[in-house]
Amino acid sequence: MYCEECGTKNVEGAKFCEACGAKMAIPAPKITVTEQKRAEQKTTEPEKSELPKTEPTKAEPVRTEPVNAVANTKQVPAKPPMKTWQKAAIVCAIGIIILIFAAFKMGQSYYSPEKVTKRYMSSVQKEDWKEAFSYLDIKKSKFINVNSFKEALSSELGYEKVKNFKVLQGIEKAGRTDKDSIGLTRNMKVYYISDNSSEQQDITVKLVKLKKKEFLVFNKWKVSPETLQVSDYSIAAPSGTELLVDGQKISAKNIESTEDGIDYYTIKSMLKGKHKVKITSPYIEDAEEEVYPEDGGYEDSLVNEITIKPDIVKGLIKQAEEDYTAIYKAAFEKKDFDSIKALFSSDKEVQSRIRQNYESLLGDMEHEDGTSITKLTLHDFSGEQEYVLYSSIFLQTFSMKVTCDYDYTSKNWWTGELEDQSDSNEDSYEVTYQLEGDKWVIASIYLNSIYYY
């Protein structure tokens, strides 16, 4: 016997397949071909009275073979019972689906704008400024850091500590140029009470939705710094000085323009609140001031408060004496301008102007009629610093006084003969020094003529 389900051979009379367990079909009784034909003939043979009489014929022998009857119906095999590990796998799969769904809902809540705002305000309440700063949608820089953020937010809160708070929300769409933003913002209204007041106050915390997602699934919200941020803040400082903001040196790359010896620095981005501005140099008294930047603001008050150090002023007055003496000595010795060129500014216009003045002084030392200066002594110098409005701190002007004693030959008006004479004059002159590199040089000077007849 062969199984109709799997084709496995089984022993005769088996009720179930020993391989697959299917129920075996009951075999039909075996009949011969002759018996089958007789049965068919019997069903089609007419009544005996109706058949004509014929001669009997001799039947030919027929070979008989067994024939199996085909079952008219197919029985469905019974399903085997579910195994334990299959049941456990189904339970685990359902549990995992439930856990994933629960985690997704918890993540949605944790990264929601309301929860982000609450965590941000909670860190502010605890004065954990480092954590609070991490919620800002801003890049850290020289003037944007935890300390400047603390000052900016404290200024916005009126320098009061948050005691408790409550977050409400609103929603609006706003355009954004930030490449990490998709343009959706939420304004969260926060009501709070400070330690110093029982009156309820409020601030608006603006959140920005970024393109980047948390765990590739949850929306990422950051606190917009626009209410705390300042753009294009300018500070004026004398050329040649160093400008520091909150102890950080401002690079010369930040100089937007220079006018009348004043450099105008621009800080592209910084946070609001109190900042310390300092202007320093080896030649000046340090000038400091507290400023509160605003968008497009401008600070130049320090320029008018800067003064040269007293020892520098004293040294320049002494230098004015020495340089004036050197110039007159060179003229007395009939030296050309190039011999004293190093005393003056390298600016070509300055040198051209002073050269003309010096050549005029050379002419005073000897006249065409033969009269000349035969001895020259400068002494009793004195001087003081002059304040020049809108002048660079490194253009220092001094008003000097000097006594000039000189001997000369003079032509007698009556006889025409040369006679030795002497005279003394008290003159004043003005000299302006300019700092070039680390050296003070003359930018302007008045050279007095020496009159004799």
C-alpha positions, 0 to 999 in steps of 0.5 A: 500500500502506498500513501496518497499524501507522501507516496511512502510504501506501507504494509497491507492493512495499515490505517495510518502512514508510518511516515507522515501520519496521514490516514490510509485509504481503504482499498476496493475489492479486486475484480477481474476484467471479465466480471467487470464486463459482465456487470456492464453488459448486464446493465445494458442488456434488454429484457429477454422477451424483447431480444431476438433469438440468435445462435450462441457463440463461443466466448473467447478466453479473456485475461484477467488482471486485478484493478484497484478502485479509486476513492471518490473523496480525499480526506484532510490530515489532522494538524499536529499540535503547536510546539512550546517554542513556537508559542514562546516566539509569538509571545516575545514578538508581541512583547517587543512590538508593545515595547517599541510602541511604548518607547516611541511614545515616550520619545515623542514626549521627551523630545517635544517642544514643551519638554525641551523648554521645561528642561531648558528652564529647569537648568536656568532655575538650577543655574546650571549654565553649561547645560542651559547653553547646550540647548541653544541653536548657536555655535560656540565662538570667542564671544559666544560661550557659557560665561557670555550666555550667563550674562546675556540671559541674566540681563534678560531676566533682570539679574534675578534668579528663577524660583519657579516657572510654568510653560505654555505654548504657541506655534507659528511658522517663520522663515529661517536661513540656517541650513540646519533648520526646516523653518518651523518654530514654536514660541513657548510662553514661560511664566516665572517668579523670581526670588526677589519678587512675588509678582509673576513675570514672563519671557518667550522662549523661541524653539527651532525645529532642525532637520537633524532628528534624534535617533533618526525618528524624533524631531529635534528642537533647539532654543533660538538665541535671537533675543540674546544675540547681537550682530555687527557691534562696532568699537573704536580704538586708536590705531596702534593700540590693542582692543580687548573684549572680556579679556579676549584680544580683537584681531586686526582682521576685525578692523572695518575702517581707519580714519584720522588715526582711529581703527573701527573694529566690528564684532560680527556676533556676540551675546547681549549683557554686560561686557568689559572693553579695554584699550591698552598699549605700552605707551598709554594708560589702560582705558576700560569701560563696561558696555551693553551691546545692541544690534548695530551699536557703536562704542567710541567713548573710550577714545576721548579718555585715553592718555599717554603715560607720563613717562612717555610724555616726559621722554618726548619733551626731552626728545623734542629738545635733542631733535631741535638741537640736532637740526640746528647743529646740522644747519650750522655745519651746512649739512644736507637734509639727508643727514637728519632724515631719520628724525622725521616720518617716512611719509613722503609728503612730511619729508618734502614739507620739512625739507623745504623748511630746513633748506630755508634754515640753511640759508639763514646760516650764511648770506650772500653778502658774507655775513654768517652765524659763527657760533650757535648755542641752544639752551633752557628748553621747556615744553608741555603737551598740547591737546589736539581735538580729534587727533590720534593718540599716537600723534603727540604735539608739544609746545616748546620754548628755547633760548638761542644764543648765537655769534655772527658777523655783521656788515657795518652799514657805514663802512661796509666792513664785517664786524663780530656781533652776538645776540640771544633770543627766546623762541617757541616752536611746536613739534608733533611726534608720530609713532612709527612701529616702536619709534617716535618720529617728527611728523611736523615741526616749526623751525625758527629763522635766525635774524641778524644784520 
